[in-house]
Amino acid sequence: MPQVTPETIFDMHRPRNRQLMFALKEFGEVRCMNEGTKRVRDEMKEAHLPEPVFRPTTPENTGVVAILSNNIANRQNSLDSEAYKILGEALSLSLSPDEQKIVNFVIENKTINVSEALRIMKTNIWHTAKGTLDRLERRGILDFHSSKERDPKAHYRLSRGGK
């Protein structure tokens, strides 16, 4: 492998550990090769956090360390206060991180479909996203709305029952 430097880190097109990369791809954590540093940079930007800083690990430039900064003073709670008020304390505390993201999305956008859940959950496995939405429905948090068996307009809304 060529040496990685702060200047070349975004130009690398081969994984250093192919077996690890393929294993992570199987679990949906990696979508394609050479996305890692670009994905980190893009997600930091999307979260309104400072750009990652890449510095050499030694004077000989034999490696790179990535410095990721948080903005703890301005970051949003994982389940915002609006969702917390709507669901109540016990239910709010029982949600997984993906479920929290979905509930926040529904409160902000009124509805969610499986494609949107896929994007929010950062997975490419349709059954994973659909299963999460269905679990939230079974728990009385979301209601499923559809007019037919295979409905391209099928979506979920926040439950009116407020269970």
N, C-alpha and C positions, 0 to 999 in steps of 0.2 A: 504494500500500500504506500502511496506517496504520503509524505508528511503533511499533517493537517496544521494549518496556521490560521490565525484570525482572518486573514485575507482570503483564504481558500475554502473556509468551512462551508460556504453556501454552494461551492462548485463541486463538492464530492458527489459522485454518482454511484458508488458501490458501498454497501454496508461493511463495516469492519468485522461483524460477526453475522454471517449469512444465516446460520442455524437459529440464532436468537431472533433475527428479523423475520424469518419464515414462521417461527413459533408465535411471535406476537401478531403476525398477520392472521394466523388461524383463529386467534382470540378476538380479532376485530380491532386491535390496538394500532395496527399499521395498515394503511390502505395501499401504499405503493412505495417502491424504493426511492431513496433520496428525498423523503418528505420531512424527516425529523427536525432538522434545524429550521427549515422554512415554516413548518407547522408550529413550532414553539414561538417563533417570531410573530407569526400571524395571530396566534391565540393570545399572546401577551398584548398585542395591539388591540384586538377585539375586546379584551378585558380592561382596556384603558390603563395598562401598566407600562412601566418603562421598557424600552427595547432591551433584549438580552445583550450583555457585554461579553465579548469573547477575548480572552487574554492568553498569551503563551504560558505554558506551565513551567518552562525553563528558559534560561537565556539562549539555549540552542534551538528553540522553537520545535521541540520534539512532540508537542501536544498542545491541546487547547483546553482551558477551563471555561465553562459557561457560567455567568453570574446572572441569576434571575432575581429581580427585585419585586417586592410586594408594595402595595400602597395601602397599608392596613388602616390608615386614617379614613380613607374614602371608599373602601371596598364594601360591597353590598352583602348583607347577611345571606346565607345559603337559602333560607326561606324568608322572603320579605315579610314585613309586618302586616301587609294586607292579607296575604295568604294565612298567616298565623292567626289573625283575627277571625277569618272565615272558617277555618278548620277547627280551631280550638287547640289547646295546649297538648293534650294527650295524642291526638291524631297527628298533629304537626311533628311531634318528636319521634313518631314511629315511621316516618317516611325515609326512604333511602335517598341518597343524593340525586339520582336520576328522577325519582318520583318528585322530589322538591323542585327540580328544574321544570318538569312537566306542569306541575300545579302553578308555578309562577307564570309560565307561558300562557296557560289557559286563563288565568286571572287578567293578564295583560291583553290577550288577543281574543278572548271569549270562546274560541274553539281550538281544537288540535286534531290533526289526522295522523295516520301512521307515518307518512313521509316526513312530517314536521318532527315527530318524535324521534325518528331515525337520526335526523340532523342534530337535534338537541342532545341526544344520548351519545352522539359520536360513534355510532355503530353502523355497519352495513348489513346487519342481520335483521331482516324484516320481522321474524318471529319473536325476537328479543323485544323490539319496540312494541309490537302488538300485544305481547304478553304483559308488558308493564302497564299499558293502557287498560287491558282487561282486568288486571289485578286492582287497579285504582277504581274501576267500575264495580267489581265485586265488593270492595270495601265501602262503597257508597260515596266515593269522592267525585267520580265522574259518571256521567250518563252517556250512553252510546246512542247516536242518532243516525238512522239509515232508512231509506225508503224501499230498498230491495236487497236481494241476496248479494250481488256483486255491485256495490254502489260506489262509483268514483267520488261521490260527494259525501260519503260516510265520514262522520267526525264525532268527537267527544266534546262535551260541555261540562262545566262544573255542575255537580248534582244540586238539584233544588231541595232535596231531602236534607242535606246538611248533616248526614250521619257522621 
